[in-house]
Amino acid sequence: MTVGVAQALITTALVDIALVALHYARPDVISLASAITLGYIAAATAPAATQMVVKQ
């Protein structure tokens, strides 16, 4: 359980950091709201989380 939660949080954080940095570097490419939303979607579609569900 701990590993699954940690993977989801780390995935969200890394994607959020990268996309928010992209927003500040090039605001015409992606909005801040879109960057944060994509970070949360990345956690839901992370391969590790999907693999844990399949194994269960």
N, CA, C and O atoms as a DFTB+ gen file, in Angstrom:
224 C
 N C O
     1  1       0.828      -1.191       0.000
     2  2       0.000       0.000       0.000
     3  2       0.875       1.258       0.000
     4  3       0.613       2.204      -0.743
     5  1       1.884       1.261       0.815
     6  2       2.770       2.423       0.912
     7  2       3.486       2.691      -0.409
     8  3       3.636       3.839      -0.828
     9  1       3.923       1.620      -1.051
    10  2       4.637       1.776      -2.318
    11  2       3.711       2.368      -3.380
    12  3       4.124       3.242      -4.141
    13  1       2.479       1.904      -3.436
    14  2       1.527       2.417      -4.417
    15  2       1.224       3.887      -4.211
    16  3       1.162       4.653      -5.172
    17  1       1.034       4.286      -2.959
    18  2       0.776       5.698      -2.658
    19  2       2.001       6.545      -2.983
    20  3       1.878       7.631      -3.549
    21  1       3.174       6.049      -2.626
    22  2       4.407       6.795      -2.905
    23  2       4.605       6.970      -4.411
    24  3       4.997       8.044      -4.866
    25  1       4.338       5.926      -5.177
    26  2       4.492       6.019      -6.632
    27  2       3.526       7.038      -7.224
    28  3       3.896       7.801      -8.116
    29  1       2.311       7.053      -6.736
    30  2       1.334       8.015      -7.252
    31  2       1.745       9.446      -6.910
    32  3       1.647      10.339      -7.751
    33  1       2.202       9.662      -5.687
    34  2       2.614      11.008      -5.274
    35  2       3.854      11.481      -6.019
    36  3       3.931      12.636      -6.439
    37  1       4.809      10.598      -6.180
    38  2       6.043      10.972      -6.874
    39  2       5.760      11.265      -8.350
    40  3       6.283      12.228      -8.910
    41  1       4.929      10.425      -8.970
    42  2       4.566      10.659     -10.367
    43  2       3.896      12.007     -10.531
    44  3       4.248      12.780     -11.422
    45  1       2.920      12.291      -9.661
    46  2       2.215      13.571      -9.725
    47  2       3.180      14.728      -9.540
    48  3       3.124      15.706     -10.285
    49  1       4.062      14.631      -8.559
    50  2       4.998      15.718      -8.272
    51  2       5.945      15.971      -9.441
    52  3       6.163      17.120      -9.825
    53  1       6.507      14.912     -10.007
    54  2       7.468      15.086     -11.099
    55  2       6.820      15.678     -12.347
    56  3       7.383      16.566     -12.987
    57  1       5.635      15.180     -12.688
    58  2       4.952      15.712     -13.869
    59  2       4.520      17.154     -13.626
    60  3       4.650      18.004     -14.507
    61  1       4.001      17.427     -12.418
    62  2       3.613      18.801     -12.089
    63  2       4.805      19.759     -12.163
    64  3       4.690      20.848     -12.724
    65  1       5.929      19.364     -11.608
    66  2       7.123      20.215     -11.629
    67  2       7.553      20.497     -13.063
    68  3       7.848      21.638     -13.417
    69  1       7.586      19.458     -13.882
    70  2       8.022      19.636     -15.270
    71  2       7.065      20.528     -16.059
    72  3       7.500      21.412     -16.798
    73  1       5.769      20.296     -15.902
    74  2       4.810      21.075     -16.689
    75  2       4.654      22.503     -16.174
    76  3       4.443      23.419     -16.968
    77  1       4.751      22.708     -14.865
    78  2       4.689      24.072     -14.333
    79  2       5.928      24.844     -14.773
    80  3       5.841      26.030     -15.090
    81  1       7.081      24.175     -14.794
    82  2       8.300      24.827     -15.288
    83  2       8.137      25.200     -16.760
    84  3       8.554      26.277     -17.186
    85  1       7.527      24.300     -17.531
    86  2       7.261      24.613     -18.940
    87  2       6.314      25.804     -19.052
    88  3       6.489      26.658     -19.921
    89  1       5.318      25.863     -18.182
    90  2       4.381      26.991     -18.197
    91  2       5.110      28.309     -17.950
    92  3       4.868      29.296     -18.644
    93  1       6.002      28.322     -16.961
    94  2       6.713      29.567     -16.663
    95  2       7.745      29.921     -17.732
    96  3       8.041      31.096     -17.950
    97  1       8.291      28.902     -18.399
    98  2       9.252      29.168     -19.468
    99  2       8.549      29.625     -20.742
   100  3       9.015      30.541     -21.420
   101  1       7.431      28.988     -21.063
   102  2       6.669      29.294     -22.278
   103  2       5.186      29.317     -21.951
   104  3       4.501      28.325     -22.200
   105  1       4.665      30.396     -21.409
   106  2       3.249      30.444     -21.012
   107  2       2.274      30.304     -22.177
   108  3       1.099      30.001     -21.966
   109  1       2.742      30.517     -23.390
   110  2       1.855      30.364     -24.539
   111  2       1.631      28.893     -24.919
   112  3       0.718      28.589     -25.686
   113  1       2.449      27.987     -24.394
   114  2       2.356      26.570     -24.734
   115  2       1.317      25.843     -23.880
   116  3       0.531      25.049     -24.396
   117  1       1.314      26.117     -22.566
   118  2       0.414      25.403     -21.665
   119  2      -0.007      26.335     -20.531
   120  3       0.802      27.104     -20.012
   121  1      -1.268      26.258     -20.157
   122  2      -1.736      27.089     -19.046
   123  2      -1.396      26.404     -17.725
   124  3      -1.126      25.203     -17.694
   125  1      -1.408      27.156     -16.658
   126  2      -1.092      26.607     -15.343
   127  2      -2.138      25.578     -14.924
   128  3      -1.798      24.537     -14.362
   129  1      -3.393      25.863     -15.193
   130  2      -4.455      24.913     -14.838
   131  2      -4.284      23.595     -15.593
   132  3      -4.478      22.523     -15.020
   133  1      -3.927      23.667     -16.855
   134  2      -3.709      22.451     -17.639
   135  2      -2.506      21.672     -17.126
   136  3      -2.538      20.442     -17.084
   137  1      -1.456      22.366     -16.738
   138  2      -0.259      21.708     -16.227
   139  2      -0.577      20.919     -14.962
   140  3      -0.140      19.778     -14.816
   141  1      -1.322      21.512     -14.061
   142  2      -1.657      20.833     -12.808
   143  2      -2.612      19.669     -13.066
   144  3      -2.466      18.603     -12.468
   145  1      -3.575      19.865     -13.940
   146  2      -4.523      18.793     -14.258
   147  2      -3.812      17.601     -14.883
   148  3      -4.113      16.457     -14.541
   149  1      -2.880      17.844     -15.785
   150  2      -2.138      16.752     -16.411
   151  2      -1.279      16.001     -15.398
   152  3      -1.047      14.801     -15.550
   153  1      -0.808      16.696     -14.369
   154  2      -0.056      16.024     -13.307
   155  2      -0.907      15.003     -12.580
   156  3      -0.439      13.905     -12.280
   157  1      -2.149      15.350     -12.295
   158  2      -3.038      14.423     -11.618
   159  2      -3.473      13.282     -12.532
   160  3      -3.673      12.159     -12.068
   161  1      -3.616      13.554     -13.798
   162  2      -3.959      12.487     -14.743
   163  2      -2.793      11.511     -14.874
   164  3      -3.010      10.310     -15.039
   165  1      -1.577      12.006     -14.804
   166  2      -0.398      11.140     -14.919
   167  2      -0.367      10.109     -13.801
   168  3       0.044       8.971     -14.026
   169  1      -0.793      10.487     -12.603
   170  2      -0.819       9.531     -11.492
   171  2      -1.835       8.426     -11.749
   172  3      -1.597       7.269     -11.403
   173  1      -2.938       8.768     -12.340
   174  2      -3.976       7.766     -12.601
   175  2      -3.582       6.821     -13.722
   176  3      -4.061       5.688     -13.767
   177  1      -2.724       7.261     -14.620
   178  2      -2.334       6.423     -15.751
   179  2      -0.904       5.901     -15.634
   180  3      -0.349       5.392     -16.608
   181  1      -0.308       6.024     -14.457
   182  2       1.063       5.539     -14.258
   183  2       1.100       4.010     -14.402
   184  3       0.237       3.316     -13.864
   185  1       2.078       3.498     -15.111
   186  2       2.139       2.043     -15.338
   187  2       2.273       1.246     -14.052
   188  3       1.733       0.143     -13.969
   189  1       2.963       1.753     -13.060
   190  2       3.158       1.027     -11.813
   191  2       1.830       0.804     -11.095
   192  3       1.585      -0.282     -10.571
   193  1       0.986       1.808     -11.067
   194  2      -0.312       1.676     -10.413
   195  2      -1.190       0.673     -11.166
   196  3      -1.892      -0.124     -10.545
   197  1      -1.153       0.710     -12.478
   198  2      -1.927      -0.235     -13.274
   199  2      -1.438      -1.660     -13.054
   200  3      -2.238      -2.591     -12.965
   201  1      -0.136      -1.821     -12.968
   202  2       0.444      -3.149     -12.753
   203  2       0.031      -3.703     -11.389
   204  3      -0.233      -4.900     -11.271
   205  1      -0.028      -2.863     -10.365
   206  2      -0.425      -3.326      -9.041
   207  2      -1.882      -3.801      -9.055
   208  3      -2.217      -4.782      -8.392
   209  1      -2.735      -3.123      -9.793
   210  2      -4.138      -3.532      -9.876
   211  2      -4.260      -4.855     -10.607
   212  3      -5.055      -5.707     -10.209
   213  1      -3.487      -5.046     -11.671
   214  2      -3.548      -6.295     -12.430
   215  2      -3.065      -7.460     -11.574
   216  3      -3.650      -8.542     -11.620
   217  1      -2.009      -7.255     -10.796
   218  2      -1.492      -8.321      -9.931
   219  2      -2.489      -8.686      -8.832
   220  3      -2.534      -9.832      -8.384
   221  1      -3.274      -7.724      -8.407
   222  2      -4.230      -7.971      -7.332
   223  2      -5.340      -8.845      -7.849
   224  3      -6.260      -9.180      -7.104
